[in-house]
Structure formats: structure tokens, C-alpha cells
Amino acid sequence: MRTLSYDGADGFDVDDRVLAHLPAVIQAKRLVLEDELRAEIRGEVPPGSHLAGTAKNVKRAEGR
């Protein structure tokens, strides 16, 4: 098994198990962002989402 290690002062190590998990994390995050984009297109911005903050800023800039 190939292992990628970082030997810094903090003692942090990354191995293949961590690297193998990253695609799943990235996929999950991408799905969340896609859901938010679909909601924005439909005009249904969920409160507390990244887009909700963006929508508030846009409304504020437009003077609404």
C-alpha cells in the first residue's frame, strides 16, 4: 500500500484511506451546491444556505 505522509511539526499524516475518501466528500459537496443552484433557479432559496446570504446582499445592493 502506498502511503503519502506529511512529517510536519504537527504530526499530521495522510494515508491512502483519507485520499480514497476525498472523492466522496467532493461529490457530496457538489450535490449540495447543485441543490442550492436548482433552488435559486426556482426562486426557493433555503434560509441559512450560502445562496441565502448572497440573495440578501443582492437585494440590499438593488435597494429592495
N, C-alpha and C positions, 0 to 999 in steps of 0.2 A: 504494500500500500504506500502510495506516495503521500508525503506529508509536507505541507507548507507551514513553516513556523516563523514567527517573529520573535526574536530574542531581545526585546527592549527591556528597559528597566522596570516596566510594569508587569513583566512576566506573562503577557498575553500570548496565547498560542492559537493558531487557526489550523485545523486539520481538514481532511477531505470530507468529514461528516458535516462540518459547518459549510464548506463550499458547496456540497451537494444540496443543502437546504436552501441556499440563496435563490435559485430559480423559482422555487415555490413561493418564497416571500415576495419576490418581484412580481410574479404572476398575480398573487393576491392583491398587491397594491395597485397593479394595473387595472384589475377588475373593479376595485373601489373607485378609482378615478373615472373609469368608463361609466359606472353607475351615476356618478355625480354629473358627468357631462350630459348623459341622457336626461337626467332630472332638470338640468339647466335648460336644455333644448325645449323640454315640455313646460318650462316655467315653474317647476316644482323643486325649488332649491331647499334641501333639508336644513333646518336650523343646526348650527354648530359645525357644519361642514366647511371645508376650505372655500367652496363657492359662495356660501352664505356671507362670509366676510368680504369676498370680492364684490358680491352684489350690493352690499351696503355701501362700499366705497364708490361704486359706480353711481348709485342713486344719490349719494352725497355730492359727488362731482357734478351731476346733472341738475342739482338743486331740487330734487324731489323730496 
